[in-house]
Structures are given as structure tokens and as C-alpha cells.
Amino acid sequence: MGTRDDEYDYLFKVVLIGDSGVGKSNLLSRFTRNEFNLESKSTIGVEFATRSIQVDGKTVKAQIWDTAGQERYRAITSAYYRGAVGALLVYDIAKHLTYENVERWLKELRDHADSNIVIMLVGNKSDLRHLRAVPTDEARAFAEKNGLSFLETSALDSTNVETAFQTILTEIYRIVSQKQMSDRRENDLSPSNNVVSIQVQPTESKPKMQCCQSI
């Protein structure tokens, strides 16, 4: 059955990566269904959900893939980076080890994903201020050094979840639409633009039939 969700101008695949337990699944469910599950289990393999947003009057549909953080699934998930135009690299602000592993995840992303992928570093569980183990300034500096955008979120109380996804999807849209415009300009400069090519058969391809010869 067709729904309005089937109508979109752009479809962008975005992956959520990071250690197990940093809250990737709850970020996904908070953004796509506005739900949060305290009993959330570790993701097995890969799951995805979709949601559409409006950017510059266009409907952008996000297909967001939640990849398992456990080591034993990483061989499976590397294939899921293919075709991704955006990535949210998530760590837990209350667990320094998940932040330390960001560098490794970033390397994996660079190895398997498209080189032009838009990446945002996300410090999740910002509601756990009293347990903070990763200073905001330190994470922001790391993001700047590696050319990533940066935001702290809380899937629990919804802080910045909408902003994180809106920001990365808008950035992807801008890049894609600018590329389309430059491609169009290049085509406009091409002399063959809007010219329909007509294939003309070689004149000597077939011998003329000699019909009704006069004797």
C-alpha cells in the first residue's frame, strides 16, 4: 500500500557507528519513532529505520542503519557502509573507553565508506552530566582536527537528537544539490546539450535496387 512516506525527492543512507552500549539504537528510535527503551538490548547484526524531513522545500528521506558495536559483527557490518552518504560516530560521554575507540571507528569508516561521506561525532548520554568522563572541549577539538561536525545528545531526554540528524541530512543535501547544479552547468556549457542525436545510415551501406531499368 502506498503511503506519503514513499514520496521523496532524495534518499540518503546514514549509518550509526560506535561501541556497543553507547545508545545508537535509542538515537535511531528517538529520531524515527520518538521512542526510548531503557531495556534496549544490543543490536544483533544490522537494523534500519526511515524518516523524512523537509530541507529547502524538498523531501529528504533518511534511511538510517544501526550497526552492531560488538567486535564479532564487525566483519558483517563493513558491507553496510557501502552507499552511505552520512555517518553518526557515537560515543558515551560517561565512558571514556568508547571515546578512545572513536579513532578506530573513524579509520574503519575511512577504509570502507565513500571518501566524501559526511561524518558527525556525537557524544551521547549528555543527561549523565554527573558521570561525565569525556570533556566537551576535548571531543570538539578532536572533531575539528578530523574535519567532523560535533554535537552532544541525549536519546533519553531528546536533547539535540533532532538537531543532530537534521544537521547531517541538511549538510548532505547541500553537497548533493550543489553537485547537481555544477553538473548541470557543465552540461549547459556543452555544445551537445539538448541536441538529439540522429543516427544517419552510411550512404553506401546498401546497394540500390535497380528497379524498372530501361532497356
N, C-alpha and C positions, 0 to 999 in steps of 0.2 A: 504494500500500500504506500503510495507516495505521500510524503509529508513535506512541510515547509523546510525541514532540515535538509531535504535533498536539493534545495535551490541555493546555489552559492556561486560566487564569481571566482574565488580562489580556494584551493585546498592545500593546506600546509601540514606536513608531518613534523611533529615536535616530539623529541624523546626526553624522558626524565631519567637522569642517571645519578649515581652516588651510592654510598654504602647502604647495606640493609639496615632498616630501622630509622632512617633519617626523616621519614614521613612523606616519601614520594607518592604513595598510593592515596594518602589523605589530601595531598595537594591536588591530585587528579580529581578525586571525588568532590572536593570542596569547589573546585572551579567548574566542573562539568555538571554536578548534581546538587551543589550546595549542601553536601553531607560530610559528616566527620564521624569516624568509627573508632572509638577508644580501643575496641577489641581487634583492631585491624591486624591480620596475620601477614607474614612475609609473603611477598608476591612469588608465585612459582612460575618461572619462565617469563612470559610477557603477557600483558593485557593492555587494551587501549579503550579510550572513550573519546567522544567528539562533542564539540560545542562550536556554534557560530557566533561571531561578533561583527559589528559594523566598523569599518575603517574607511573614512572619506566617502561614505555613501555606498561602499561596496560590501558585499557579504563575504567575510573570510571564515572559512570552516577550518577549525583546528582538529587534527587527528592526533591525539596525544597518547604516546606509547609509554607505558610504565614498565621499565626493565628491572628484573630482579637484581638485587645488590649482592647476592651471595656468589662467592667465587665459582661454585660448581656450575652455575648457569651462564657464566660469562662467555663461554665459547658459543652458546646458542645466541646470546643477545647481540654479539658483534654484527650478525647479519641484519639486525633490525635498525642499525644506524643507516643502512642504505636508503637513500631517498629522503632522509631527514634534512630539513632546512633550518631547524632550530633545536636547541638543547638547553634544558634547565639542569645545571650541575648542582646537586643539592647536598648540603652537609647539615649536621645538627649543631647549633651554637653551644649546646651543653656538653658535647662530646668532641674533644679536641682531635682524637684519632680520625674521626670522619672528615675533619677539615684537612688533616695531614694527607689523607688519601685522595684529596681533590686533584692533586698534581698527577697522580697515576691515572685517575679517570680522564683527566684532560688529555693525557698522552694517548689513551685508548681512543678517545674521540677524534683526535687529530689523525690517528692511524687508520680508522675505519670509516669516518664520516667524510662528507664533501668538504673540501678546503674552505669553501665560502660559508659554511654553516654559522648561524648566529648563536652565540653562547651567552647565557646569563648565569652567573654564580649566585646561588640562593642559600642564604643562611636561614634554615627553617627552625621552628620552635622558639621564636622570639618571645613567646609568653613565659619561657623559663629564664627570665632575667636573673633571678637569684642563683641560678646554676650555671650562668654563662661561663664558658671556658675559652671561647674564641672572641677576642676583641673586634668590634665592628671595623675599626680603622685598619687593623691588620688584614682582614679579609678584603676590604675595599682596595687597599694598596696592591694586594695580590691580583685582584681583578683588573686593575688599571695596567699593571705590568704585563698582563697576558692578553690585553685587549678585550676583556669581557665586561659586560654590564653587571651591576651588582645590586642586590636587594635583600633585605631580611624580611621573612614572612612568618606567619603562624597559621597553619591549617586549622588549629584548634579554635582560635577566635577570629579567623578570617583576615587578619591583618595582612595587607599587601598581596594577598593571593591573586585577586582580580587584577591588580596593578602589574604584577609580575607577568602574567600571561598576556594581558593587553599590550604591555610594553614590547615583549619579544615578538608578538604577532604583528604589531604595527611596524616594527623595525624590518621584519621580513617582507611585509607588504611594500614598504618604501623601496627596498632594494629591488624587489621583483618588478614593481611598476616602473622604476627608473630604467631598469634594464630593457623593459618592453619599449619604453619611449625612445631610448637610444637606438635600439634595433630598428624601430620604425623610422627614425631619422635617417639611419644608414640606408634603409630601403628606399626612402624618398629621394635620396641623392643618386640612387642607382638609375641609369637610363632605361633599364628594362622594367622599371616599376609600372604596374598597371597595363603593361603591354601583354596581350595574349599571344603566345607563340603559336604560329600556324605552321604545321609541317607541310612543306611543299615537296611533292614527289619529284625525283630527278626526271628531267625531260626525256632522258634516253633509257628510262628503266624498262619500258615495254616497247617492242617494235609495233609500229602502227599496222593495223589490219588493212590490207589492201582490198577494199571493197568496191564492187561495181567498176572494175577497170575498163577503160575504153580500149577497144582493140584497134 
